[in-house]
Amino acid sequence: QGDTADQLQVHLNGALNVGLTKTEVVETMIHCIPYIGFPRVLNGLTVARRVFETR
């Protein structure tokens, strides 16, 4: 599995554009921990933080 930060950034911006809140995005990512693992979710949350800061 390669780095997906660029794709995640696009999808996070799209999710925020259609009305999801920052809290909903973070909660959704937390629910992914059992499926993709804690380290990958932490990486995703780092990308989310960057997206949130630029909006």
N, C-alpha and C positions, 0 to 999 in steps of 0.2 A: 504494500500500500504506500503510495507516494504522498507527497505533500499536497494537501488540498486547501491550503490557506487562501489562494487566489479565488478558487471557486466558492469557498465558504463566504468570503467577503461579498461577492456578487449576490449570493442567495440571502445573506443577512440584510443587505441594503434593500433587496426586493421585498423581504418580509416586513421590514420597517415601513417601506413605501405603501404597502397595502393595509397597514394599520396594526400590526403586531406591536406590542409594547416591549421595551427592553426587558422587563421582568418576565414576560412570556417567552422571549427568546432564551433567556438564561435558564428558566425552569425546564424548557424543552430539552436543552442541551444536558442538563443534569439527569434527566430521565434516560439519556443515552448511555450513561456509565455502564450498566450491566451488559450492554450489547457491543460497545466498541472499546470499552476500557477507560479507566480514569486518566491515564496520560494523554490520550487523544482528545478527551473532553477538555482537559486543561488547556491543550493547544487551541482548541476551538474557542474557549472562553477568552483566551488572549487575543485572538482575531476579533471576537465580538467586542472586546473592550476598545480595540483600536477603531473599529467601525463606529461605536457609540461616541468616542471622543471626537471624531471628524464630522459628526452630524450636528 
